Amino acid sequence: MRIHLSRPDITEKEIEAVCAVLRTPNLSLGPKLAEFENAFAGYIGRKRAVAVNSGTSGLFLCMLALEIGPGDEVITTPFTFISSATTIMMAGARPVFVDIDPASLNIDAAKIEAKITDKTKAVLLVEVFGNPAGFDKICEIAQKHNLIVIEDSCEALGSTLNGKKAGTFGAMSVFAFYPNKQITTGEGGMILTDDDDLADICVSLRNQGRGKAGGWLNHERLGYNYRLSDINCVLGIVQLSRIDEIKAKRKQVAKWYQEMLADDNRLTVPAEPAGCDISWFVFVVRLADRFTLEQRDKVLETMKEQGIQVGNYFPPVHLQPFMVERFGYRQGDFPVTESVCKTTVALPFYNNLTKDEVAVVCRELKEALDKISPAG
Ligand SMILES: Cc1ncc(COP(=O)(O)O)c(C=O)c1O
């Protein structure tokens, strides 16, 4: 590959900090755990943060802590990474999809109320590609119907809507730290809440159901090993300390793309919605609606042949084979989602992508488009 889809940004500071932990006996459940949690809670502005070993584990523990289970329905989006929906199912509840708004790509507030039943317990909101647009309206609807809001902020570290940070909309919110994220711990996740009881349950659940008191072999509830080691935590501490620099670098890369692709009417290029300060996670352009899925896939293939790694974020969740088998979803069930999914091209996007590399990606994208439809 000439240009990768994503790359972590690890400096000597991170390397030294990880090595320093490796020189101590505290590789897990040591001092870096609380330090990372406190720094993270402080940055987002929430009372408690509970570190876990992935975003998926974090979302699943939210379901358990909120006692969402068999018989419950949770409203969410079919345009997301798979774990937004699977963690609802892992808890035994049913994901109920609401189609998306074609501008924000988040669930369409106007379509939520039609999906609320007496089984609906929560709404799981996802800041898709880091974008919280529309969350204020959706939270109002949830409140009106007494629904819990769970926030999957895995893609949105540092984004705001009208000055309100991603991760502060839900009763519980979750971030993720896989290496393509704004900050990475290698693997990892963080649960946030202002509710001490919910946080304490998550602390217990991530650590084999152990209680605050009691020994290593006392288990108060059915638990899991979803702990995040001190090696991961210290990496997170240093990365988080660089979040403003990271956000600025990503904003610059997004700006280059916006400038270089602005004049091509075959594309829709993402922009910051009114009221939002986006902490860019990925840069996903959309082909014009007249293009087919096959043409989009041809663009992806051509770019890959040229050494440019690109992605198809996201195929519709409801049309994944196991979802079709389990719930009987069909093509046409969520038309806006499906029409967006067939047009997306995720371009290489990371902190240290250079202006020259962005220019190469844009040139290759335009050439790939020329093969299916010359510029008009
Ligand atoms: C929206 C969303 N939810 C959940 C996750 C899951 O995070 P993890 O890969 O850490 O389990 C991701 C990660 O890609 C994500 O993008």
The ligand as an SDF file (V2000), in Angstrom:
LIG
                    3D

 16 16  0  0  0  0  0  0  0  0999 V2000
  -19.6420    3.2880   16.4280 C   0  0  0  0  0  0  0  0  0  0  0  0
  -18.7810    2.2330   17.0560 C   0  0  0  0  0  0  0  0  0  0  0  0
  -19.2900    1.5230   18.0760 N   0  0  0  0  0  0  0  0  0  0  0  0
  -18.5620    0.5840   18.6860 C   0  0  0  0  0  0  0  0  0  0  0  0
  -17.2740    0.2870   18.3030 C   0  0  0  0  0  0  0  0  0  0  0  0
  -16.5690   -0.8310   18.9860 C   0  0  0  0  0  0  0  0  0  0  0  0
  -15.3490   -0.5310   19.5470 O   0  0  0  0  0  0  0  0  0  0  0  0
  -14.2570   -1.6850   19.7330 P   0  0  0  0  0  0  0  0  0  0  0  0
  -13.7150   -2.0220   18.3920 O   0  0  0  0  0  0  0  0  0  0  0  0
  -13.2450   -1.0660   20.6440 O   0  0  0  0  0  0  0  0  0  0  0  0
  -14.9370   -2.8340   20.3730 O   0  0  0  0  0  0  0  0  0  0  0  0
  -16.7020    1.0080   17.2560 C   0  0  0  0  0  0  0  0  0  0  0  0
  -15.3280    0.7260   16.8420 C   0  0  0  0  0  0  0  0  0  0  0  0
  -14.9560    0.7380   15.7020 O   0  0  0  0  0  0  0  0  0  0  0  0
  -17.4870    1.9950   16.6000 C   0  0  0  0  0  0  0  0  0  0  0  0
  -16.9890    2.6850   15.5680 O   0  0  0  0  0  0  0  0  0  0  0  0
  1  2  1  0
  2  3  1  0
  2 15  2  0
  3  4  2  0
  4  5  1  0
  5  6  1  0
  5 12  2  0
  6  7  1  0
  7  8  1  0
  8  9  2  0
  8 10  1  0
  8 11  1  0
 12 13  1  0
 12 15  1  0
 13 14  2  0
 15 16  1  0
M  END
$$$$
